[in-house]
């Protein structure tokens, strides 16, 4: 059966950060019905976009069996799963913006961001793939170097140049 790569970024800056990341991966494994195929090492990075505690960050890759599902609908379902896991691990509140429309960031026990789903390119109010800010974030790009495959690099040369 053909498989599609799913890449996610993980971060935590509250509580037992490593345990939070590992619980998130375990919940993703369960929710996706498949064990992750690659997990980066975790590294500490300063908070990005706000003055907060340092984050522990990493990335995880899955190989998702294809069963004829619509890629956009599946990606949105993964987003819903990620948000559900965030809430179950203690994340509260919804995304906020300031008066100028800029995103407002806060400390959080877990953050799960979808980076790629196969070669899908999409931009909706809920989800943009590939993740539009990843190139600006060392805390995503450095761990992603450990979990990205040659196939992914070939699909998105503008990200990995």
CORZIMO-V849853 format. One record per backbone hydrogen bond with DSSP energy under -1.0 kcal/mol. CO is the residue of the C=O (numbers start at 1). NH is the residue of the N-H. Records with the same first field share a line. If there is no record, write none. Layout:
CO->NH + NH
This chain:
2->66
4->64
5->118
6->62
7->115 + 116
8->60
9->113
10->58
11->111
12->56
15->17
16->20
17->21
18->22
19->23
20->24
21->25
22->26
23->27
24->28
25->29
26->30
27->31
28->32
29->33 + 34
38->61
43->57
45->55
50->52
55->45
56->12
57->43
58->10
59->40
60->8
61->37 + 38
62->6
64->4
70->74
71->75
72->76
73->77
74->78
75->79
76->80
77->81
78->82
79->83
80->84
81->85
82->86
83->87
84->88
85->89
86->91
87->90
96->104
98->101
102->98
108->13
111->11
113->9
115->131
116->7
117->120
122->129
127->124
129->122
133->136
134->137
137->140 + 141
138->142
140->144
141->145
143->146
144->148
149->153
150->154
151->155
152->156
156->159 + 160
